[in-house]
Amino acid sequence: MNNFLRQKTLLNLLLIGISVWLFETFVHLIAMKEPFLDALALEVTAHDLYLRLMIITVCCFLYLLLMQNRIIKDKESQIENILNNVIPVCITNRNYEILKANDSYWSIWGRPENKSLKCYEHRPGQSCHTENCALTRVVNGAKEFVAESKKEYANETRYFIVTARPFLDSKNKIAGIIESFQDITERKKLEDEKIALINQLQASLEKVKLLSGFIPICASCKKIRDDKGYWNQIEAYIRDHSEAEFSHGICPECAVKYHSVLDKILPEREKK
């Protein structure tokens, strides 16, 4: 209760006391036909004084009770306004019981009929009953705890960043935690696609490095020795270590060379 509310409450109590006192004085003026000053204060009996004080006390008590109920309703309304947003929010006490949650939260994990609902039963995870439990971390002194959680459906898996902060009671002591859940499913998919693309690029770079490194090749037949010690045709080696494909042909110099050889061999065969 702030200073303004305290001053307002004190003023209202004072007005109630004065009103009750004047009302009782007015009754004495009419019923007893006493002078105003006597009815107000001078000729007040102990019984009348006791009665007036009791009336003032009862009115003050009722007024304070109404004010307390109003403050409680205002706080509940503030909590409802805070919870009623797009981001899923859940309040859990120190006994792991879910006290309150908004519609966004229930739309993800479902709203069961059981009134006493434990968080580790409603959304079980790997950190439950461990040192990485958000409630355990906050109770042990953490002002904020951030972790990742997921919800598996039949067709997809949704990922969330869970942020837990202390939930304080009227004495400013930790009564539990307030958790908010930020959906990062799309970001997770982009990260997975990025990792897959990086792996493909790394694999391609490794192939390029193999072809650009030291390659043992035969000076005579031009075969290439691989890492296992086997000798392979140069076209087979390049095809296995790159995306290149070969189509066989013959260059003009080789064509002249082999045709000249054939021209010498064929006549000799014909003579035989």
N, C-alpha and C positions, 0 to 999 in steps of 0.2 A: 504494500500500500504506500503510495508516494505521499509527499508532503501536502500537495493540493487536496488529495482525497482525505487525508487526516483532518485538515482544517475544515473541510466541508462537513465531515462527520461530526466534529466537535460543535460546529455552528448549528447543525440540525438538532443535535441532542439538547443544546441550550434552548433552542426555540421550542422543542417539545416540552421541556421542563417548565418554561415560562407559560406556555399555552395551557398545560395541565393546572398549574397554580392559579392562573386567571380564571379558568373554567370552574375550579372548586370555589374560588372567591365569589364568582357570579352566582353559583348555587346558594351560598350563604346569604348573599344580598337579597335574593328572592325568597328563599325559604325561611331564613331566620330574621330577616329584616335588620341585619346588623349594618353599622356604618362601614363604608368601603375600606378605610384604613384598618379597622378592627378585624374585618373579615379577611383582609389581605395578610396581615401579619401580627397585629397587636393582640387580638383576642383569639389566637389560634391555640386550641388545646393540643395536648400530646397525642391524642387519638387522631385528630385531624392532620397533625404534622406527620404522624406515622403513615396515615392513609395516603397523603400526598406524595411522600417519598416512595412508597410502594408503587404507586401509579407511575411515577417518573421512572423508577427502576424497571418496571415491566415494559414500559414504552421504549426505553433505551435498549433493553434486551431484544425486543422484537425488531427494533430498527437495525441493530447490529446484525441480527440473524438475516434480515432481508438484504442488507448490504453484502454480507458474506456470500449469500446465495447468488446475488447479482455478480459479484467478482468471480465466483466459480463458473457461472454461465458465460461470462465474458471470456475467461480463459479457455473454456471448452470451445467457444465460438472461434477464438483465435487459432486453436489447434486444428479445428475442422477446416478453417480457411487455409492454413499452412499445408495440411494433408491433401486438400482438394486441388491437386495440380496434375500436370501430365506425367511428371516423373514419379515412378513408384516409390512410396515411402512406408516404412514400417517401424513401429515402436515396440520394443521388447524389454521386459523387466529382468531383474537379476535371476529370476527363477526360470528363465528361458521361455516365458509365456508371452505370446503376442498380445499386447494390450489393444493396439489400434493400428489400422492400416487404411490406405485410401483405395479407391476403386481401381486405379492403375495397377496397384500391387495384386489385388484379388483377381484381376483379369489375366494375370500371368500365371500365378500359382494356384488359382482357384480358391473359392471360399467354402470351407467345409462346415458341416453342421455342428461339429464339436466346439463348445464355447471355450474350454480350456485347451488351447492349442500351443504346442511346443514348436519352437522355430526349427529345431533339428529333426523333428518329425515332418514338418510341413515342407521344408526345402533342404533335405539332407545333402551334405557335401563332404569333401575330403577333410576340411578343417574342423568339422564338428568334433567336440570332446578332445580337442588338441590345444596346444599353446597358441596356434594361429586363429583360434576362434575370436571373432570380432568382439563379442561380449567380454571374454576373458582379457583381451588386450586393453579394452577401455576401462574395465574395473581395476586393472593393475596400474592404471595411470596414464594410458595413452590418450591424448586429446583428440586424435583422429587416427583411424585405421582404414586403409584402402586395400582391397583385395579383388580378385576376379572370380566370378561365379558363372554358372551356365544352367540353362533349362532345356532339357531334351524333349522334343515333341516327336510325333510319329514321322513327320516329313522333314524336320529341320532341327537344328540346335541353335539356340539364341544365347549370346554371351553378354554379361553385364559387368560393369565396374561398380563394386559395392563400397560406399563410403559410410563409415560408422562414426558417430560422435556421441558424447555423453548425454543422457537424458536425466536432468536434475529434478529433485523434488522441491518442496517448499522450503526445506532447510538447506538448500544448495548442495545436497549430497547426491551421489550417483545412484539413481534408481533403476537404470537400465541404459539402453542405447537407442538412438534414432538412426535408421539405415535408409539410405537413398540408393536407387538402382538405375544406372545409366546404361542404356542399350548400346552396345558396341558391335553388334553382329555384322553390320555392313563394313565397319572398319576392320573387323577380324578377317572378313573375306578378302578385302583389298590387301591386307598384310600377307595372307596365304598366297594370293596370286603374285604378289611382289617377290616372295621367297621362292616360289616355283620358277619365276622368270630369272631370278638371280642364279639359281641352280643350273638352269639351261645355259645361261651365258658362261658360267664357270666351266661347264662341261665342254662347251664349244671352244673356250680359250685353252683348255687343256689339250684338245685335239690339235689346235693350231700350234701350241708349243711343241708337241711331239713331232710335227712335220718341220718345224723351224729349228729343231735342235740338231745334235750330231747324229747323222745317219750313216752306219757302215754299209758301203756298197761295193760289190765286186768290180774290179777294174776290167775284167774280161767280159763276163756275161751280164753285168749290171744288175744282178740280184741284190736284194737288201736283206740284211740280217736283223731279225726282230729281237725283242728283249729275252725271248726264250732260247735264242741261239739258232732258230730255223732260218733258212734262206728262202725268200719269197720273191716272186716276180715283182718288178717295180710297180707295175700297174695294180697288182693285187694288194701290195702294201699300202699304196696311196688310197686305194678304194676303201680299205678297212679302217684307215685312220683319218678319213675326211669324207666330205660329201661329194667328192669328184667321181665321175664315171668316165670310162674310156671307150672310144670307138676306133678300131684298128684300120690303118691305111698304110701307104708307103710314100715316102718323100721322093721328089724327082731325082736326087742324087743316087739314092738306093735303087730306084727303078732302072737308071742307066747302068749302074754297077751290076745288078742281077741279070738284066737283059743281055749285057755283054758276055757274062759267064754262060748264060743259056745258049747264046749264039755259038759259043765254042763247043759246048757239050753236045748239043743236038746233032750237028753234022758228024761228029765222031761216032755217035750211036747209030746213025743211019748207015755209015760205012760198014760197021760190024753186022 
